[in-house]
């Protein structure tokens, strides 16, 4: 599942290739992916992309008529831009669709685009499991769309005071707390494990047990992990597609605990192994010795 660094990397990739391109046609191949397509199609045709934004893990493609094309990749979504020479940019869930001919059997929506030189290009929304979605919203409807999300992890509105106040009555584990999008947005499973390891806090600790000093350290580590992952283009585990130009990330090469079950703790040495447990139905990786 693409997490915030992967979606932010995708946003940056698309910003390089989509801006000022005009939508000339939209082909809907799966109704579930774009439920309001018929009533919204006219708001898309003839419009240019003027800004590519992100809120949490939702891409916000701003159009020249001030409408917002919102896209959530969910578990297996991809956005792949193909230029006139076949060069690809984009990202999302790694699969053979990154490199195979498009459209594929997983393609749900196709945007036909035209640039200022009248060159034809395409943007493909692929989604193997069909959980992702597209919506068109006006500016005044955006607040309602994002109302259930807490501040982004890299948002200045996210403060130690806010986290401590929100956590004080929460008996859930700190890992589940920082992964709750209603508390804060953008810390997925991989990055929660990594940040807790660097902060030396056990994922099993109750959220309301952290001191101000511990919460401050955790916020610092979460932000640094997210920034580092964005710098490396996110995390791409599927070895078949790592290194696809313009698509894959490389943060997987810098993971210290996630996916490292029974490996030596990077800080405690060979006599202490990384442990894997389940929290909230998700795998968590940590060192029992140095994470307290």
C-alpha positions in Angstrom: 0.0 0.0 0.0 1.5 3.4 -0.9 2.1 5.5 2.2 2.7 9.2 2.5 6.3 9.3 1.2 5.3 7.3 -1.8 2.3 9.5 -2.5 4.4 12.7 -2.0 7.0 11.3 -4.4 4.2 10.6 -6.9 3.0 14.2 -6.4 6.5 15.5 -7.2 6.8 13.3 -10.3 3.4 14.3 -11.6 4.2 18.0 -11.0 7.0 17.7 -13.5 4.9 16.4 -16.3 1.2 17.3 -15.8 1.1 21.1 -15.2 -0.5 23.1 -18.1 -1.6 19.9 -19.9 -5.2 20.0 -21.0 -7.7 17.1 -20.5 -9.2 16.3 -23.9 -11.0 13.1 -23.0 -11.6 10.8 -20.0 -12.3 7.1 -20.5 -13.9 5.3 -17.6 -13.2 1.5 -17.7 -14.5 0.7 -14.2 -17.5 2.5 -12.7 -16.5 1.7 -9.0 -13.3 3.7 -9.4 -15.1 7.0 -10.3 -18.7 6.7 -9.2 -19.7 10.3 -10.1 -18.0 10.2 -13.5 -21.1 10.9 -15.7 -22.1 14.0 -13.8 -18.6 15.3 -13.3 -17.0 14.6 -16.7 -18.0 18.0 -18.2 -16.0 19.6 -15.3 -12.9 17.9 -16.5 -12.9 18.1 -20.3 -11.0 21.2 -21.6 -9.4 22.0 -18.2 -5.7 22.2 -17.5 -3.8 21.0 -14.5 -2.6 24.1 -12.6 -1.3 22.6 -9.4 -0.6 19.1 -7.9 -1.2 19.0 -4.2 -1.5 16.4 -1.4 -3.5 16.1 1.8 -2.6 13.0 3.8 -2.5 10.2 1.2 -5.0 11.9 -1.1 -3.7 13.6 -4.3 -5.3 16.9 -5.1 -5.0 17.8 -8.8 -6.2 21.4 -9.1 -7.8 22.3 -12.4 -8.0 25.6 -14.3 -11.7 26.0 -13.4 -10.9 25.7 -9.7 -12.3 22.2 -9.4 -10.2 19.6 -7.6 -9.7 16.1 -8.9 -9.0 14.0 -5.8 -7.4 10.6 -6.1 -6.8 8.0 -3.4 -4.6 5.1 -4.4 -5.7 2.9 -1.5 -3.9 -0.5 -1.5 -2.9 -1.1 -5.2 -3.5 2.1 -7.1 -1.1 3.7 -9.6 -0.9 6.8 -11.6 1.3 6.5 -14.6 1.9 9.3 -17.1 3.2 8.2 -20.6 4.6 10.9 -22.9 4.7 10.8 -26.7 8.0 8.9 -26.7 6.7 6.2 -24.2 8.7 7.6 -21.3 6.9 7.0 -18.0 6.6 9.0 -14.8 4.4 8.4 -11.7 4.2 5.7 -9.1 2.0 4.0 -6.6 1.8 0.3 -5.9 4.6 -1.6 -7.7 3.4 -4.1 -10.2 4.0 -5.3 -13.8 1.8 -2.4 -15.0 4.8 -0.1 -14.3 6.6 -1.6 -17.3 4.0 -3.5 -19.4 1.8 -2.2 -22.2 -1.0 0.2 -21.1 -3.9 0.1 -20.9 -3.8 -3.2 -19.0 -6.6 -5.3 -17.4 -6.0 -3.2 -14.3 -6.5 0.2 -16.0 -9.7 1.9 -14.6 -9.5 5.4 -15.9 -7.6 7.0 -18.9 -7.0 10.7 -19.3 -6.1 11.9 -22.8 -4.0 15.0 -22.5 -2.7 17.7 -24.8 0.3 20.0 -24.1 1.0 23.5 -25.5 2.8 22.0 -28.5 -0.3 20.0 -29.3 1.5 16.8 -28.3 -0.8 14.0 -27.1 0.0 12.2 -23.8 -1.9 10.0 -21.4 -2.4 9.5 -17.7 -3.4 6.0 -16.6 -5.1 5.2 -13.3 -4.5 1.5 -12.6 -5.8 -0.4 -9.6 -5.6 -4.1 -9.3 -7.9 -4.5 -6.3 -10.3 -1.6 -7.2 -10.2 0.0 -3.8 -8.9 3.3 -5.0 -11.1 6.2 -6.1 -11.4 9.5 -8.0 -13.7 12.4 -7.0 -14.2 15.9 -8.3 -14.9 18.5 -5.6 -15.3 22.3 -5.7 -13.2 24.4 -3.4 -15.9 24.9 -0.8 -16.4 21.1 -0.5 -12.8 20.3 0.3 -13.0 21.0 4.0 -15.8 18.4 4.4 -13.7 15.9 2.4 -10.7 16.3 4.6 -12.6 16.8 7.9 -11.8 13.3 9.3 -8.0 13.7 8.9 -5.7 15.0 11.6 -2.9 17.4 10.7 -0.2 16.0 8.4 3.0 14.7 10.1 5.0 17.5 8.4 2.4 20.2 9.2 3.4 23.0 11.6 -0.1 22.6 13.2 1.0 19.3 14.6 2.6 20.2 18.0 3.7 18.3 21.1 0.9 20.0 23.0 -1.7 18.6 20.5 -0.3 15.1 20.7 -0.1 15.0 24.5 -3.7 16.4 24.8 -5.0 13.9 22.2 -3.2 11.0 23.8 -4.1 11.6 27.5 -7.3 9.5 27.5 -6.1 6.9 24.9 -5.4 3.4 26.1 -4.4 2.1 22.7 -0.8 1.4 21.9 1.4 4.3 20.8 1.9 2.6 17.5 -1.8 2.4 16.8 -2.1 6.0 18.0 0.4 7.5 15.6 -1.1 5.5 12.7 -4.7 6.8 13.4 -5.4 9.3 10.6 -7.9 11.1 12.8 -5.0 11.9 15.2 -2.4 12.6 12.6 -2.1 11.8 8.9 0.8 10.2 7.1 2.5 7.7 9.4 1.9 4.3 7.9 3.0 0.9 9.2 6.5 0.9 7.9 7.4 4.4 9.1 5.7 4.0 12.5 8.0 1.0 13.2 11.1 2.9 12.1 10.2 6.1 14.0 9.5 4.2 17.3 12.8 2.3 17.0 14.8 5.5 16.5 12.9 7.1 19.4 13.6 4.0 21.6 9.9 3.6 22.5 8.2 0.2 22.5 5.2 0.0 20.1 3.4 -1.7 23.0 3.4 1.3 25.3 0.1 2.9 25.9 -0.3 6.2 24.1 -1.1 8.1 27.4 2.0 6.8 29.1 4.5 8.9 27.1 6.1 11.8 28.8 6.5 15.2 27.2 10.1 14.4 26.5 9.3 11.0 24.9 6.5 12.5 22.7 8.9 15.3 21.6 11.5 12.7 20.6 8.9 10.6 18.8 7.5 13.6 16.8 11.1 14.5 15.8 11.9 11.0 14.6 8.6 10.6 12.8 9.2 13.8 10.8 12.8 12.9 10.1 11.8 9.4 8.9 9.1 10.8 6.6 11.4 13.5 5.2 14.2 10.9 4.6 11.7 8.5 2.9 10.4 11.3 0.7 14.0 12.1 -0.3 14.6 8.5 -1.3 11.3 8.4 -3.3 9.5 6.2 -0.8 9.8 2.4 -0.2 9.5 -0.1 -3.0 9.7 -3.8 -1.9 9.0 -5.6 -5.2 12.4 -6.4 -6.6 11.1 -6.8 -10.1 10.3 -3.1 -10.4 12.9 -1.4 -8.2 14.8 1.1 -10.4 12.2 1.6 -13.0 13.1 5.2 -14.1 10.9 7.8 -12.6 8.8 5.3 -10.6 10.6 3.4 -7.9 11.8 4.5 -4.4 14.8 3.2 -2.5 14.1 3.8 1.2 13.9 0.0 1.6 17.7 0.1 1.6 17.7 2.2 4.8 15.1 0.3 6.9 16.5 -0.6 10.3 13.7 -2.8 11.8 10.8 -3.1 9.5 10.9 -6.6 7.8 14.0 -7.5 9.8 12.5 -10.2 12.0 15.2 -12.3 13.8 18.0 -10.0 12.5 20.4 -8.4 14.9 19.3 -5.1 16.4 21.4 -2.3 14.7 22.0 -0.7 18.1 22.2 -3.6 20.6 24.2 -6.1 18.5 24.1 -9.7 17.5 22.8 -11.0 20.8 19.6 -9.1 20.5 17.1 -9.9 17.7 14.4 -7.8 16.1 11.0 -9.2 17.1 7.8 -9.2 15.0 4.4 -8.9 16.7 0.9 -8.0 15.6 -0.7 -4.8 16.7 -4.2 -3.8 15.4 -3.8 -6.6 12.7 -0.5 -5.1 11.4 3.0 -6.4 11.7 5.2 -4.4 14.1 9.0 -4.8 14.4 11.0 -3.7 17.4 13.8 -4.5 19.8 12.7 -5.6 23.3 16.0 -4.5 24.8 16.4 -0.9 23.6 12.8 0.1 23.0 11.1 0.8 26.4 
